[in-house]
Every structure is written in structure tokens, then in C-alpha cells.
Amino acid sequence: MSDMPAAQQDAVRLPDARAALARWRHLIEPTVAASLTPMPWADVLRQPARVFEGARSVMVTRRGSALGEPACVIWVAAGDLTEMGELYERVKRQAAADGCPRVIYMGRRGWLRAFGLREAATVGVFDLPDLGAQ
């Protein structure tokens, strides 16, 4: 659910992304499955998303908020890194057109550096030892 006010959500209508998502399922599905918020493919298809396509790469964005303001969230970035720069430029232009003052990407530090993003948070993971069933 977006924190963006309903009036602003109504002003920014997303195209139906299901066909584009299906074209890139081979990249999107494993990326989402390995993410911090995995979900089944049927749920991916129900997400309000915008898809930016390259020849060998894809970026999927969703609306959200960060630091109290609307944001364009890059949900999936998958494929050929050499194409990502152009896809990212398209994402930024669309975000600005949609009235979002910022773009958010949560992922590996290498992608942050590639896109020229500043790091705003860190996610830590501690793998618990197998203690057996309690």
C-alpha cells in the first residue's frame, strides 16, 4: 500500500504492466523470490507497477514514500548492467513527471554505485545456527 495521498495516486495512473511483466518473468521471478519481500508470481502480476524494458534488461518500479514524501521505488533491476544506466535515466524522468522528488533502490551496494545513489540505510542479516525444533 502506498503512503501517497489518494488524490495524488489518482493523478498518476499506471499502465497495465502484466504483459511486460510476463515477457520478463525469467528475470523478475527469481529476483523477487530472492528479495527481502518474496512473493508468488501471481502476486507479482497484481502489483501496481511500471516496467522499463531494455534489450536484455528490465526495471520494475512501484510508487511508495520515503522521508515523508512520495518516491519512485525501483522494485526489480535485473539483466545486463551495461543497459541499466539508460533504464535508470528513464525511471528518473518518469518519476519526475509523476511528481516524485526521489527515487529509491534497495539492493546491493554495487548497484547503488552504478546508479550514483547515496546509501541511506543498511540491512543486516544474522543466520541463526540450526538449533533443532523446540
C-alpha positions in Angstrom: 0.0 0.0 0.0 1.3 3.4 -0.9 1.6 6.3 1.6 1.0 8.7 -1.3 -2.3 10.6 -0.8 -5.2 9.2 -2.7 -5.6 12.3 -4.8 -2.0 12.1 -6.0 -2.3 8.3 -6.6 -5.4 9.0 -8.8 -3.4 11.6 -10.7 -0.7 9.1 -11.6 -2.3 6.2 -13.4 -0.1 3.2 -14.1 -0.4 1.3 -17.4 -1.4 -2.4 -17.2 2.0 -4.0 -16.7 1.0 -7.7 -16.8 2.1 -8.3 -20.4 5.5 -6.7 -19.8 6.0 -8.5 -16.5 5.2 -11.8 -18.3 7.8 -11.0 -21.0 10.5 -10.6 -18.3 9.3 -13.3 -16.0 12.6 -15.2 -16.4 14.5 -12.3 -14.8 11.8 -10.9 -12.5 10.6 -14.0 -10.8 14.0 -15.2 -9.4 14.9 -11.7 -8.4 11.6 -11.3 -6.4 11.9 -14.8 -4.9 15.4 -14.0 -3.5 14.4 -10.5 -2.3 13.6 -9.3 1.2 9.9 -9.4 0.3 9.5 -12.5 -1.8 6.1 -13.3 -3.2 4.5 -15.8 -5.6 4.3 -14.9 -9.3 0.5 -14.4 -9.2 1.0 -11.7 -6.6 3.7 -10.0 -8.7 1.2 -9.7 -11.5 -1.2 -7.9 -9.2 1.3 -5.3 -8.1 0.7 -1.7 -9.3 4.0 -1.4 -11.2 5.6 0.3 -14.2 8.0 -1.7 -16.3 11.0 -0.2 -18.1 12.4 -2.5 -20.8 15.8 -2.8 -22.4 17.0 -5.3 -24.9 18.4 -7.6 -22.2 17.3 -5.9 -19.0 14.3 -4.7 -17.1 13.5 -2.4 -14.2 10.2 -2.5 -12.4 9.1 0.4 -10.3 6.3 1.0 -7.8 5.1 4.1 -6.0 5.9 4.5 -2.4 7.2 7.1 0.1 10.4 7.9 1.8 11.2 10.5 4.4 7.6 11.7 4.3 7.5 12.4 0.6 6.3 10.4 -2.5 9.0 8.3 -4.1 9.5 6.1 -7.1 10.8 2.7 -5.8 12.9 0.5 -8.0 11.5 -2.8 -7.0 13.4 -5.0 -9.5 16.5 -4.3 -11.6 17.6 -7.4 -13.5 19.7 -8.2 -16.5 22.7 -6.6 -18.2 24.3 -3.9 -16.1 25.5 -2.1 -19.3 21.8 -1.3 -20.1 20.9 -0.2 -16.6 22.1 3.3 -16.9 19.7 4.1 -19.7 16.8 2.3 -17.9 17.6 4.3 -14.7 17.6 7.6 -16.7 14.1 6.7 -18.0 13.0 5.8 -14.5 14.2 9.2 -13.2 12.4 11.1 -16.0 9.2 9.2 -15.3 9.4 9.7 -11.5 9.9 13.5 -12.1 6.9 13.5 -14.4 4.8 11.7 -11.8 5.7 14.3 -9.1 8.1 12.1 -7.1 11.0 14.1 -5.7 13.2 11.0 -5.2 14.0 7.5 -6.5 14.7 4.7 -4.0 16.5 1.5 -4.7 17.2 -1.2 -2.2 19.8 -3.7 -3.3 23.4 -4.5 -3.5 26.0 -1.7 -3.0 27.4 -2.3 -6.5 24.1 -1.3 -8.0 24.0 1.8 -5.8 27.4 2.8 -7.0 26.5 2.1 -10.6 23.4 4.4 -10.4 25.2 7.1 -8.4 22.9 6.7 -5.4 23.8 7.7 -1.8 23.4 4.9 0.8 20.5 5.8 3.1 20.2 2.5 5.1 21.8 -0.8 5.7 20.2 -4.2 6.1 21.8 -6.7 8.3 21.3 -10.4 8.3 22.2 -12.8 11.0 22.0 -16.5 10.1 20.9 -18.4 13.2 22.5 -21.8 13.8 20.3 -24.8 13.4 19.1 -25.3 17.0 16.6 -28.1 16.0 12.9 -28.0 16.6 11.9 -26.7 20.1 
